[in-house]
Amino acid sequence: MARDENVQLQYAHKGFDIVIPQYKSRRNRAYKSMVRVMTMNEAYMWVGSDADLPTAPIVNPNQPLDDVDFSVPFERKYGWKKRGHKFSYDRAMKRSDVFGLIAKIGPKLIESIERAKEIDVAGFMNYATGSNADLVTPDGLSIANAAHPLANGFYSNIIATNPALSADAVANAANAMLLQPSYGGNPEGPEGPFDLWVHPNLRARAVEIMKTVGQWGTANNNFNFAGSLIADVKFNRYFQSTMAWALVARDEENPFVFLDRDPLRSNSWYDGDFDQNRSSVTEGWGLMPKDWRGFAYSAGG
């Protein structure tokens, strides 16, 4: 029986460039809501960690004002990388594609790009205490570290004892976030509410902590203070640890930035030398942990 090849979507024509973007938002990816997105046109993004000025003193009559200045104790450059795929097929393969698999290459190419973004953003959690050279803060240390340097001393944004996820642990972490110091030692951390990052295995417990009206895990009617500090529960299928969790500041105080550098590009062409049709997609982006403040991490016990 003759087969009408026009019933399936073909990509060896100009319309490929139009079809590809239609698949970009077909699956709800977590990374889109976990980070801040910034458009990047430069070769790299420079981040400076500036120190705060001294607290303003009293100025008495006929007393000159003190001269003050600020310093930039830490700085770092964050770049970007390109990702992409190419798919090739000849006319014989196309004619024998009775199940229309070639027609599905568009969404599959896009899905591979989106999956790469999801995995990359999961790295903020997976390498929080690791040594990934691309995911260190401007002070040169891992995002979660027990010795982030201050002007006078050090500070840890790892929750004490690395507790398992619980209402009390969330409340303690939120208080620790509030007291996170500036470089000069002034407690000026984010107030919340925060996002709670968890592995999918902890999602049920996290949602219970967030939404329970009474005190979670008890039979009394005390107010659920910890739940009021959580704005949303975020989970990523590519988080590696099933026990780790973290509080992350929201909006402008979110320290994690997705650098949108090179927009999605799709192309399709015929290679006469090999008698093959070729389709490709590429996109470029970078990740930037601009600060450790706004992040409180626990390995979960």
C-alpha positions in Angstrom: 0.0 0.0 0.0 1.3 3.4 -0.9 2.2 5.7 2.0 1.6 9.4 2.1 4.8 10.8 3.5 3.2 14.3 3.8 1.2 13.2 6.9 4.3 13.4 9.0 6.3 16.5 9.8 9.5 16.7 7.8 12.5 18.7 8.9 14.5 18.9 5.7 13.0 22.3 4.8 12.9 25.8 6.0 9.9 25.2 8.3 12.2 23.4 10.7 13.2 26.7 12.2 9.6 27.4 13.0 8.6 24.0 14.3 11.4 23.6 16.8 10.5 26.4 19.2 7.0 25.0 19.6 8.4 22.1 21.7 10.4 24.3 24.0 7.8 24.5 26.8 6.1 21.1 26.4 7.5 19.8 29.7 7.5 21.7 32.9 11.2 21.9 33.8 12.1 22.8 37.4 15.1 25.0 36.5 12.9 27.8 35.2 11.6 28.6 38.7 14.7 27.8 40.7 17.0 30.5 39.5 17.1 34.1 38.3 17.5 34.4 34.5 19.7 37.2 33.1 20.4 37.9 29.5 24.1 37.9 28.8 25.7 39.5 25.8 29.3 39.6 26.9 31.9 36.9 26.7 31.7 36.6 30.5 30.0 38.0 33.6 32.2 39.7 36.2 31.0 39.6 39.8 32.5 41.6 42.6 31.7 40.9 46.2 31.8 44.4 47.7 32.3 45.2 51.4 29.8 47.4 53.2 30.7 50.9 54.5 31.2 51.5 58.3 28.0 52.3 60.2 27.3 56.1 60.0 28.6 57.8 63.2 27.2 60.8 65.0 28.4 64.1 63.6 28.7 66.8 66.3 28.6 70.5 65.5 31.6 71.9 63.6 32.9 68.3 63.2 34.0 67.3 59.7 32.6 64.2 58.1 34.7 61.1 58.0 36.0 60.0 54.7 34.9 56.4 53.9 35.5 54.0 51.0 34.6 50.5 50.1 36.6 47.6 48.9 36.0 44.6 46.6 37.6 41.8 48.5 36.5 39.1 46.0 35.8 38.9 42.3 35.2 36.3 39.8 34.4 35.8 36.1 31.6 33.5 35.0 31.5 32.3 31.4 29.1 30.2 29.3 29.1 27.1 27.2 27.3 25.9 24.1 25.3 22.8 23.9 23.8 21.1 20.8 23.1 18.1 18.6 23.0 17.2 15.0 20.8 14.5 13.4 21.4 13.1 9.9 19.4 10.8 7.7 19.3 9.8 4.1 16.3 9.4 1.7 16.2 5.7 2.0 15.9 5.9 5.8 13.2 8.5 5.4 11.1 6.4 3.1 11.4 3.3 5.3 10.4 5.2 8.4 7.0 3.7 8.6 6.5 4.7 12.3 7.3 8.3 11.8 10.3 8.3 14.1 12.2 10.9 12.0 9.3 13.3 12.4 9.9 13.2 16.2 13.4 14.4 16.0 12.4 18.0 16.6 11.0 17.5 20.1 13.7 15.1 20.9 16.4 17.6 20.0 14.7 20.2 22.1 14.2 17.8 25.0 18.0 17.1 25.0 18.7 20.8 25.4 16.1 21.3 28.1 17.4 18.3 30.0 20.9 19.7 29.9 19.6 22.9 31.5 17.8 20.9 34.2 21.0 18.9 35.0 23.2 22.0 35.1 20.9 23.9 37.5 20.8 20.8 39.7 24.5 21.3 40.0 23.9 24.2 42.5 22.7 21.6 44.9 24.8 18.6 43.8 28.1 20.5 44.0 27.1 22.7 46.9 29.9 21.3 49.0 32.0 20.0 46.2 34.8 21.3 44.0 33.2 22.0 40.7 35.3 24.9 39.3 32.3 26.4 37.5 30.2 26.6 40.6 32.2 28.4 43.2 31.3 31.7 44.7 33.4 34.9 44.2 35.4 34.1 47.4 36.7 31.0 45.6 34.9 28.5 47.9 32.1 26.0 47.4 28.6 27.5 47.6 28.0 25.8 51.0 31.1 26.1 53.1 32.0 26.2 56.7 34.7 28.9 56.2 33.4 31.7 54.0 35.8 34.6 54.8 34.6 37.8 56.4 36.6 40.9 57.3 37.1 39.5 60.8 36.6 35.8 60.8 34.6 33.2 58.9 31.0 32.1 58.5 29.3 28.8 57.7 26.1 28.6 55.7 25.9 24.8 56.3 23.2 24.2 58.9 24.7 23.0 62.2 24.8 19.2 62.5 23.4 18.7 58.9 20.0 17.8 60.3 17.4 15.7 58.4 14.5 17.6 57.0 12.0 18.6 59.7 10.0 21.6 60.8 12.4 22.5 63.6 15.4 22.2 61.2 13.7 24.5 58.7 12.9 27.0 61.4 16.5 27.0 62.5 17.8 27.3 59.0 15.5 30.3 58.4 16.8 32.0 61.5 20.4 31.3 60.3 19.6 32.9 56.9 18.2 36.0 58.6 21.6 36.4 60.5 23.9 35.8 57.5 26.5 38.6 57.8 27.8 40.9 55.2 31.6 41.0 54.6 31.9 43.5 57.4 30.0 41.3 59.8 26.7 43.0 59.9 23.7 40.6 60.1 21.7 41.5 57.0 20.5 38.2 55.6 17.3 37.6 53.7 14.1 37.5 55.8 12.1 35.1 53.7 9.8 33.4 52.9 12.2 31.0 51.1 12.1 28.2 48.6 12.8 24.8 50.0 14.9 22.6 47.7 14.5 18.9 48.1 15.0 15.6 46.2 11.7 14.2 44.8 11.9 11.6 47.6 11.5 14.3 50.2 8.7 16.2 48.3 5.9 14.8 50.4 7.5 15.6 53.7 8.4 19.1 52.5 4.9 19.9 51.3 3.5 18.6 54.7 5.9 21.0 56.5 4.9 23.9 54.3 1.1 23.4 54.2 0.2 22.0 57.6 -1.7 24.6 59.6 -0.8 23.1 63.0 2.7 22.2 64.2 4.0 19.5 61.8 4.4 16.0 63.3 2.5 16.7 66.5 -1.0 16.3 67.8 -1.2 19.8 69.2 -2.7 22.9 67.6 0.3 25.2 67.9 0.9 27.4 64.8 3.2 25.9 62.2 5.9 28.6 62.2 8.2 26.7 59.9 5.6 26.3 57.2 5.0 30.0 57.2 8.6 30.5 56.2 8.4 28.4 53.0 7.0 30.1 49.9 7.3 27.0 47.7 8.9 23.6 47.5 11.2 23.1 44.5 12.4 19.6 43.5 14.7 18.6 40.7 14.8 15.1 39.3 18.5 15.3 38.9 19.4 16.1 42.5 21.8 13.4 43.5 21.4 13.2 47.3 18.0 11.8 48.4 18.6 13.4 51.9 20.0 16.8 51.3 17.8 19.9 51.4 18.3 23.7 51.4 16.6 27.0 51.9 17.1 29.5 49.0 16.2 33.1 49.0 13.7 34.3 46.3 13.6 37.0 43.6 16.4 39.5 43.7 18.0 37.8 46.8 18.3 34.5 45.0 22.0 34.0 44.6 21.8 31.6 41.7 21.7 33.0 38.2 21.1 31.4 34.8 23.0 33.3 32.1 21.0 33.2 28.9 23.8 33.9 26.4 23.1 32.3 23.0 19.5 31.8 22.0 18.1 28.5 20.7 19.1 28.1 17.1 17.8 25.4 14.8 18.8 24.6 11.2 18.1 22.1 8.5 20.0 21.5 5.3 20.7 19.0 2.5 24.2 17.7 2.2 24.7 16.7 -1.5 28.0 15.1 -0.9 26.5 12.4 1.3 22.9 12.6 0.0 21.7 13.2 3.5 19.4 15.6 5.3 20.8 17.2 8.5 19.1 18.9 11.3 20.7 20.6 14.3 19.9 22.7 17.4 22.3 24.6 19.6 21.9 26.9 22.6 24.4 28.6 24.9 24.1 29.4 28.6 26.1 29.8 31.8 25.6 29.4 35.6 26.6 32.0 38.2 26.5 31.5 42.0 27.0 35.2 42.7 27.1 34.8 46.5 26.7 32.2 49.2 24.3 34.5 51.1 20.7 33.5 50.5 21.5 29.8 50.7 21.5 27.5 53.7 22.3 23.8 53.1 22.0 20.6 55.0 23.3 17.2 53.9 20.3 15.7 55.7 22.1 13.7 58.4 
